[in-house]
């Protein structure tokens, strides 16, 4: 079985409402879909969204990266192509400009082909014995306080009890929003995501004021490079601190854990370069007793599919799942392998 064709196309999925964080505002999920076709007819699909504010990759950069890799991957068996994609030697230098999201798209397409060639489900191929029910959060976008509270109430009463609250640099606003949502929805689980917007002193103030609120964790309060600041916050906080943009690679995860800069790690396929690299981080976290979130950017259905299969295989390590993109699509996708009902996600057998 050899790869005989690698094709790309640009896809766009409208959102119900704009997605707003401290880093960006978008109204569509825009991504590159890459399709591998083998000489026996098997087809593998991968996807990479445009997230320039986070990974540095827009649509053009993703397309250029995939184009640069085609020559090295075509006419190989999928398993060999996967080795070439992640080669740390000469091959890596030949495709050295490939970005992490583009690599993730190629990686997931190759994993799909390998699982299909073995005639097994993706979750079984990744190590899960059976399909299990999962739970995701849903994002409450950054907005004025009344809008965010109403959005949170609407989501909660619609069956979403895990709310990921996007907050910005205005710490007074962040405190006000969190207080009000916590007061209005005492049974909801709140995940606070500052997307690097706060200073250390702001973070400590937030923690002091919200000590009695029901908060599951605080995600990446300070800029990614400020590990010392993140460590100060983690040492001070009674609320678990999650490192997101501070961790792209296994080496990043190792540094955060070894320096005790955060309590938990957020793994995203688009940050680390695909399933292969995500597994390396998950295995490191498993060995060191570190809980993880399996997160995502705003992504298409095929990348969400494979992330959910991975979540089933590493359910002992992954404590939180942030794979809510399908809940934000304006129209349901018939390309999903999973059924979303409130926070619950079930595999369609």
VOTIKE-6286 format. One record per residue (C-alpha): x, y, z; residue number from 1; residue in three letters. Coordinates in Angstrom, 3 decimals, m for minus. Example, Ala and Ser with C-alpha at 12.3 -4.5 7.8 and 13.67 -1.06 7.14 Angstrom:
% residues 2
[[12.300, m4.500, 7.800], 1, ALA]
[[13.670, m1.060, 7.140], 2, SER]
//
This chain:
% residues 349
[[0.000, 0.000, 0.000], 1, UNK]
[[1.570, 3.253, m1.182], 2, UNK]
[[0.468, 6.871, m1.245], 3, UNK]
[[m0.156, 7.947, m4.824], 4, UNK]
[[m1.880, 11.309, m4.406], 5, UNK]
[[m1.812, 14.175, m1.865], 6, UNK]
[[m4.386, 16.925, m2.380], 7, UNK]
[[m5.390, 20.039, m0.441], 8, UNK]
[[m8.491, 22.205, m0.319], 9, UNK]
[[m9.587, 25.192, 1.739], 10, UNK]
[[m12.742, 24.675, 3.794], 11, UNK]
[[m14.886, 27.080, 5.773], 12, UNK]
[[m17.632, 26.396, 8.348], 13, UNK]
[[m19.743, 29.352, 9.581], 14, UNK]
[[m20.172, 29.738, 13.344], 15, UNK]
[[m23.443, 30.410, 15.188], 16, UNK]
[[m21.930, 33.535, 16.761], 17, UNK]
[[m18.467, 35.171, 16.614], 18, UNK]
[[m15.751, 33.417, 18.636], 19, UNK]
[[m13.930, 36.055, 20.691], 20, UNK]
[[m10.880, 35.681, 22.946], 21, UNK]
[[m8.138, 37.996, 24.182], 22, UNK]
[[m6.149, 36.974, 21.076], 23, UNK]
[[m8.641, 36.953, 18.192], 24, UNK]
[[m12.173, 37.251, 16.826], 25, UNK]
[[m13.425, 34.922, 14.076], 26, UNK]
[[m16.792, 34.213, 12.486], 27, UNK]
[[m15.888, 31.018, 10.600], 28, UNK]
[[m13.832, 27.915, 11.140], 29, UNK]
[[m11.369, 28.193, 8.255], 30, UNK]
[[m9.009, 25.300, 7.631], 31, UNK]
[[m6.963, 23.356, 5.097], 32, UNK]
[[m8.033, 19.772, 4.447], 33, UNK]
[[m5.388, 17.406, 3.128], 34, UNK]
[[m6.394, 14.114, 1.496], 35, UNK]
[[m4.046, 11.161, 0.966], 36, UNK]
[[m5.064, 8.496, m1.541], 37, UNK]
[[m3.342, 5.118, m1.703], 38, UNK]
[[m3.025, 2.716, m4.621], 39, UNK]
[[m5.437, 0.282, m2.931], 40, UNK]
[[m8.166, 2.942, m2.733], 41, UNK]
[[m7.854, 3.851, 0.955], 42, UNK]
[[m8.222, 7.553, 1.747], 43, UNK]
[[m6.854, 9.404, 4.789], 44, UNK]
[[m7.907, 12.943, 5.716], 45, UNK]
[[m6.281, 15.532, 7.959], 46, UNK]
[[m7.096, 19.150, 8.754], 47, UNK]
[[m5.292, 22.250, 9.980], 48, UNK]
[[m7.091, 25.481, 10.935], 49, UNK]
[[m5.763, 28.981, 10.397], 50, UNK]
[[m4.580, 30.133, 13.841], 51, UNK]
[[m1.920, 32.705, 13.073], 52, UNK]
[[m2.276, 34.398, 16.467], 53, UNK]
[[m1.275, 31.150, 18.181], 54, UNK]
[[0.786, 28.920, 15.877], 55, UNK]
[[1.878, 31.580, 13.385], 56, UNK]
[[0.106, 29.724, 10.571], 57, UNK]
[[m2.547, 31.184, 8.327], 58, UNK]
[[m4.058, 29.370, 5.353], 59, UNK]
[[m1.170, 30.305, 3.035], 60, UNK]
[[1.491, 29.112, 5.463], 61, UNK]
[[m0.307, 25.788, 5.959], 62, UNK]
[[m0.645, 25.242, 2.211], 63, UNK]
[[3.024, 26.081, 1.649], 64, UNK]
[[4.115, 23.691, 4.409], 65, UNK]
[[2.068, 20.816, 3.025], 66, UNK]
[[3.295, 21.505, m0.504], 67, UNK]
[[6.900, 21.392, 0.707], 68, UNK]
[[6.283, 17.993, 2.328], 69, UNK]
[[4.496, 16.297, m0.581], 70, UNK]
[[7.652, 15.232, m2.407], 71, UNK]
[[9.000, 13.477, 0.680], 72, UNK]
[[5.777, 11.658, 1.578], 73, UNK]
[[4.346, 10.620, m1.782], 74, UNK]
[[4.937, 7.075, m3.108], 75, UNK]
[[5.722, 5.757, 0.385], 76, UNK]
[[3.791, 3.422, 2.634], 77, UNK]
[[1.857, 5.464, 5.255], 78, UNK]
[[3.995, 4.107, 8.108], 79, UNK]
[[7.173, 5.108, 6.291], 80, UNK]
[[5.740, 8.515, 5.443], 81, UNK]
[[4.917, 9.025, 9.129], 82, UNK]
[[8.532, 8.287, 10.056], 83, UNK]
[[9.745, 10.743, 7.409], 84, UNK]
[[7.350, 13.439, 8.630], 85, UNK]
[[8.770, 13.276, 12.151], 86, UNK]
[[12.368, 12.524, 11.172], 87, UNK]
[[14.822, 14.452, 13.333], 88, UNK]
[[17.664, 14.033, 10.848], 89, UNK]
[[18.327, 15.122, 7.276], 90, UNK]
[[14.717, 14.807, 6.171], 91, UNK]
[[13.598, 17.261, 8.806], 92, UNK]
[[15.994, 19.829, 7.393], 93, UNK]
[[14.627, 19.236, 3.900], 94, UNK]
[[11.117, 20.145, 5.085], 95, UNK]
[[12.278, 22.434, 7.884], 96, UNK]
[[9.692, 25.140, 7.247], 97, UNK]
[[6.719, 22.939, 8.002], 98, UNK]
[[4.531, 24.411, 10.735], 99, UNK]
[[3.049, 22.482, 13.649], 100, UNK]
[[m0.556, 22.688, 12.369], 101, UNK]
[[0.375, 21.581, 8.854], 102, UNK]
[[2.368, 18.723, 10.350], 103, UNK]
[[m0.644, 17.780, 12.496], 104, UNK]
[[m2.885, 17.567, 9.419], 105, UNK]
[[m0.422, 15.313, 7.608], 106, UNK]
[[0.133, 13.214, 10.734], 107, UNK]
[[m3.578, 12.564, 11.363], 108, UNK]
[[m4.185, 11.605, 7.720], 109, UNK]
[[m1.350, 9.082, 7.899], 110, UNK]
[[m2.607, 7.631, 11.182], 111, UNK]
[[m6.034, 7.253, 9.602], 112, UNK]
[[m4.565, 5.271, 6.703], 113, UNK]
[[m2.629, 2.975, 9.030], 114, UNK]
[[m5.711, 2.251, 11.168], 115, UNK]
[[m7.791, 1.572, 8.054], 116, UNK]
[[m5.130, m0.768, 6.672], 117, UNK]
[[m5.421, m2.805, 9.895], 118, UNK]
[[m9.234, m2.751, 9.606], 119, UNK]
[[m9.676, m1.410, 13.149], 120, UNK]
[[m11.269, 1.698, 14.628], 121, UNK]
[[m9.050, 4.678, 15.343], 122, UNK]
[[m9.630, 4.513, 19.108], 123, UNK]
[[m8.608, 0.836, 19.128], 124, UNK]
[[m5.540, 1.596, 17.017], 125, UNK]
[[m4.562, 4.307, 19.534], 126, UNK]
[[m4.913, 1.916, 22.469], 127, UNK]
[[m8.473, 2.109, 23.803], 128, UNK]
[[m10.210, m1.220, 24.404], 129, UNK]
[[m13.690, 0.193, 23.827], 130, UNK]
[[m15.540, 3.390, 23.028], 131, UNK]
[[m16.495, 5.430, 26.098], 132, UNK]
[[m18.678, 8.476, 26.685], 133, UNK]
[[m16.662, 11.688, 26.911], 134, UNK]
[[m17.451, 15.191, 28.178], 135, UNK]
[[m16.383, 18.496, 26.638], 136, UNK]
[[m16.675, 22.044, 27.850], 137, UNK]
[[m18.245, 24.792, 25.741], 138, UNK]
[[m16.681, 28.207, 25.167], 139, UNK]
[[m18.283, 31.417, 26.405], 140, UNK]
[[m16.672, 34.112, 24.259], 141, UNK]
[[m15.232, 37.337, 25.616], 142, UNK]
[[m17.838, 40.097, 25.611], 143, UNK]
[[m19.470, 42.609, 27.933], 144, UNK]
[[m20.586, 41.229, 31.279], 145, UNK]
[[m24.359, 40.999, 30.657], 146, UNK]
[[m23.811, 39.230, 27.314], 147, UNK]
[[m21.382, 36.710, 28.802], 148, UNK]
[[m23.710, 35.938, 31.697], 149, UNK]
[[m26.649, 35.415, 29.338], 150, UNK]
[[m24.513, 33.244, 27.041], 151, UNK]
[[m23.413, 31.168, 30.028], 152, UNK]
[[m26.987, 30.751, 31.294], 153, UNK]
[[m28.214, 29.775, 27.830], 154, UNK]
[[m25.454, 27.168, 27.481], 155, UNK]
[[m26.036, 25.750, 30.965], 156, UNK]
[[m29.783, 25.468, 30.566], 157, UNK]
[[m29.148, 23.874, 27.166], 158, UNK]
[[m27.326, 20.998, 28.846], 159, UNK]
[[m23.761, 22.360, 29.011], 160, UNK]
[[m22.534, 22.218, 32.603], 161, UNK]
[[m18.808, 22.732, 31.853], 162, UNK]
[[m18.248, 26.330, 30.770], 163, UNK]
[[m14.959, 27.686, 29.471], 164, UNK]
[[m15.030, 31.429, 30.165], 165, UNK]
[[m12.824, 33.539, 27.888], 166, UNK]
[[m11.504, 36.616, 29.687], 167, UNK]
[[m9.328, 39.565, 28.662], 168, UNK]
[[m6.790, 42.008, 30.087], 169, UNK]
[[m9.362, 44.027, 32.076], 170, UNK]
[[m9.059, 42.222, 35.407], 171, UNK]
[[m11.978, 44.120, 36.965], 172, UNK]
[[m14.186, 42.885, 34.135], 173, UNK]
[[m12.766, 39.352, 34.526], 174, UNK]
[[m13.593, 39.329, 38.243], 175, UNK]
[[m17.062, 40.781, 37.696], 176, UNK]
[[m17.951, 38.265, 34.972], 177, UNK]
[[m16.677, 35.268, 36.919], 178, UNK]
[[m18.418, 36.350, 40.120], 179, UNK]
[[m21.735, 36.827, 38.349], 180, UNK]
[[m21.634, 33.567, 36.387], 181, UNK]
[[m20.619, 31.693, 39.535], 182, UNK]
[[m23.495, 33.299, 41.457], 183, UNK]
[[m26.068, 32.673, 38.721], 184, UNK]
[[m24.929, 29.119, 37.951], 185, UNK]
[[m23.602, 27.559, 41.178], 186, UNK]
[[m23.841, 24.030, 39.733], 187, UNK]
[[m21.745, 24.819, 36.652], 188, UNK]
[[m18.090, 23.845, 36.378], 189, UNK]
[[m16.116, 26.935, 35.361], 190, UNK]
[[m12.843, 26.870, 33.438], 191, UNK]
[[m11.242, 30.308, 33.309], 192, UNK]
[[m9.111, 31.067, 30.234], 193, UNK]
[[m7.194, 34.348, 30.118], 194, UNK]
[[m5.287, 33.485, 26.915], 195, UNK]
[[m2.085, 35.123, 28.258], 196, UNK]
[[m3.862, 38.443, 28.949], 197, UNK]
[[m3.029, 38.994, 32.619], 198, UNK]
[[m0.055, 40.232, 34.606], 199, UNK]
[[1.138, 38.247, 37.598], 200, UNK]
[[m0.336, 40.753, 40.049], 201, UNK]
[[m3.680, 40.647, 38.202], 202, UNK]
[[m3.688, 36.866, 38.424], 203, UNK]
[[m3.027, 36.899, 42.162], 204, UNK]
[[m5.780, 39.479, 42.675], 205, UNK]
[[m8.219, 37.332, 40.685], 206, UNK]
[[m7.331, 34.268, 42.780], 207, UNK]
[[m7.748, 36.180, 46.058], 208, UNK]
[[m11.146, 37.618, 45.141], 209, UNK]
[[m12.531, 34.377, 43.655], 210, UNK]
[[m11.328, 31.948, 46.328], 211, UNK]
[[m14.872, 30.927, 47.227], 212, UNK]
[[m16.117, 30.558, 43.643], 213, UNK]
[[m16.458, 27.119, 42.071], 214, UNK]
[[m13.578, 27.272, 39.573], 215, UNK]
[[m12.081, 24.117, 38.094], 216, UNK]
[[m8.870, 25.715, 36.829], 217, UNK]
[[m7.274, 28.858, 35.403], 218, UNK]
[[m5.709, 28.481, 31.967], 219, UNK]
[[m2.566, 30.337, 30.837], 220, UNK]
[[m3.016, 33.592, 32.797], 221, UNK]
[[0.304, 35.154, 31.680], 222, UNK]
[[2.232, 35.302, 28.414], 223, UNK]
[[3.665, 31.997, 27.264], 224, UNK]
[[7.326, 32.885, 27.739], 225, UNK]
[[6.865, 34.002, 31.357], 226, UNK]
[[7.369, 30.653, 33.054], 227, UNK]
[[8.679, 32.348, 36.170], 228, UNK]
[[5.484, 34.375, 36.464], 229, UNK]
[[3.410, 31.250, 35.808], 230, UNK]
[[5.323, 29.456, 38.561], 231, UNK]
[[4.642, 32.280, 41.037], 232, UNK]
[[0.929, 32.048, 40.279], 233, UNK]
[[0.898, 28.250, 40.524], 234, UNK]
[[2.692, 28.286, 43.873], 235, UNK]
[[0.256, 30.872, 45.231], 236, UNK]
[[m2.994, 29.545, 43.827], 237, UNK]
[[m5.494, 27.253, 45.510], 238, UNK]
[[m7.048, 26.856, 42.034], 239, UNK]
[[m5.184, 24.515, 39.623], 240, UNK]
[[m3.207, 26.341, 36.913], 241, UNK]
[[m3.118, 24.981, 33.363], 242, UNK]
[[m0.291, 25.727, 30.903], 243, UNK]
[[m1.543, 26.136, 27.316], 244, UNK]
[[0.412, 28.414, 24.983], 245, UNK]
[[3.508, 27.760, 27.131], 246, UNK]
[[3.502, 24.126, 25.923], 247, UNK]
[[3.861, 23.218, 22.252], 248, UNK]
[[6.390, 20.381, 22.411], 249, UNK]
[[7.380, 17.511, 24.691], 250, UNK]
[[10.387, 19.583, 25.742], 251, UNK]
[[8.074, 22.436, 26.732], 252, UNK]
[[5.953, 20.056, 28.801], 253, UNK]
[[9.015, 18.617, 30.494], 254, UNK]
[[10.258, 22.100, 31.411], 255, UNK]
[[6.894, 23.178, 32.838], 256, UNK]
[[6.594, 20.007, 34.914], 257, UNK]
[[10.208, 19.969, 36.098], 258, UNK]
[[10.086, 23.631, 37.176], 259, UNK]
[[6.604, 23.220, 38.697], 260, UNK]
[[5.407, 26.170, 36.621], 261, UNK]
[[1.875, 24.756, 36.251], 262, UNK]
[[m0.282, 21.983, 37.683], 263, UNK]
[[m1.635, 20.731, 34.358], 264, UNK]
[[m0.817, 20.700, 30.641], 265, UNK]
[[m3.105, 21.568, 27.715], 266, UNK]
[[m2.236, 19.414, 24.694], 267, UNK]
[[m3.462, 20.446, 21.260], 268, UNK]
[[m2.675, 18.534, 18.077], 269, UNK]
[[m2.144, 21.825, 16.244], 270, UNK]
[[0.460, 23.010, 18.722], 271, UNK]
[[2.505, 19.831, 19.053], 272, UNK]
[[2.383, 18.561, 15.458], 273, UNK]
[[m0.184, 15.785, 15.504], 274, UNK]
[[m1.140, 12.522, 17.177], 275, UNK]
[[2.429, 11.179, 17.224], 276, UNK]
[[3.720, 14.093, 19.280], 277, UNK]
[[0.599, 14.347, 21.438], 278, UNK]
[[1.132, 10.746, 22.499], 279, UNK]
[[4.707, 11.531, 23.532], 280, UNK]
[[3.455, 14.314, 25.827], 281, UNK]
[[0.590, 12.188, 27.159], 282, UNK]
[[2.937, 9.330, 27.998], 283, UNK]
[[5.301, 11.734, 29.770], 284, UNK]
[[2.406, 13.184, 31.774], 285, UNK]
[[1.110, 9.691, 32.586], 286, UNK]
[[4.538, 8.658, 33.883], 287, UNK]
[[4.789, 11.798, 36.023], 288, UNK]
[[1.235, 11.876, 37.350], 289, UNK]
[[0.352, 15.109, 35.564], 290, UNK]
[[m3.258, 15.591, 34.483], 291, UNK]
[[m3.973, 17.048, 31.051], 292, UNK]
[[m6.578, 18.860, 29.055], 293, UNK]
[[m6.971, 17.770, 25.441], 294, UNK]
[[m7.792, 21.011, 23.698], 295, UNK]
[[m8.256, 22.348, 20.204], 296, UNK]
[[m8.363, 25.463, 18.137], 297, UNK]
[[m11.531, 26.138, 16.170], 298, UNK]
[[m11.257, 23.021, 14.004], 299, UNK]
[[m12.987, 21.009, 11.308], 300, UNK]
[[m14.773, 17.675, 11.888], 301, UNK]
[[m11.947, 15.313, 10.912], 302, UNK]
[[m9.416, 16.829, 13.323], 303, UNK]
[[m12.049, 16.813, 16.084], 304, UNK]
[[m12.786, 13.143, 15.286], 305, UNK]
[[m9.210, 11.994, 15.746], 306, UNK]
[[m8.731, 14.091, 18.895], 307, UNK]
[[m11.774, 12.392, 20.441], 308, UNK]
[[m10.410, 8.945, 19.541], 309, UNK]
[[m7.177, 9.980, 21.280], 310, UNK]
[[m9.163, 11.153, 24.322], 311, UNK]
[[m10.714, 7.685, 24.639], 312, UNK]
[[m7.294, 6.031, 24.487], 313, UNK]
[[m5.818, 8.299, 27.194], 314, UNK]
[[m8.820, 8.849, 29.444], 315, UNK]
[[m6.672, 8.107, 32.510], 316, UNK]
[[m4.479, 11.158, 31.803], 317, UNK]
[[m6.930, 13.542, 30.155], 318, UNK]
[[m9.045, 15.130, 32.901], 319, UNK]
[[m10.641, 17.838, 30.761], 320, UNK]
[[m11.666, 17.936, 27.100], 321, UNK]
[[m12.007, 21.180, 25.162], 322, UNK]
[[m13.256, 19.912, 21.798], 323, UNK]
[[m16.387, 21.999, 21.419], 324, UNK]
[[m15.975, 23.244, 17.831], 325, UNK]
[[m18.922, 21.157, 16.519], 326, UNK]
[[m21.182, 22.772, 19.128], 327, UNK]
[[m20.250, 26.172, 17.701], 328, UNK]
[[m20.894, 25.326, 14.031], 329, UNK]
[[m23.897, 27.122, 12.567], 330, UNK]
[[m25.087, 23.838, 11.027], 331, UNK]
[[m24.378, 20.251, 12.203], 332, UNK]
[[m21.642, 18.378, 10.331], 333, UNK]
[[m22.363, 14.971, 8.808], 334, UNK]
[[m18.616, 14.242, 8.808], 335, UNK]
[[m18.442, 13.804, 12.577], 336, UNK]
[[m18.059, 10.278, 13.933], 337, UNK]
[[m19.450, 11.397, 17.289], 338, UNK]
[[m22.792, 12.599, 18.605], 339, UNK]
[[m22.774, 15.701, 20.808], 340, UNK]
[[m25.556, 16.013, 23.392], 341, UNK]
[[m24.924, 18.770, 25.907], 342, UNK]
[[m21.486, 18.086, 27.345], 343, UNK]
[[m21.694, 14.381, 26.510], 344, UNK]
[[m20.014, 12.960, 23.425], 345, UNK]
[[m20.722, 9.436, 22.220], 346, UNK]
[[m19.100, 7.485, 19.402], 347, UNK]
[[m21.463, 6.506, 16.607], 348, UNK]
[[m20.925, 2.771, 16.306], 349, UNK]
//
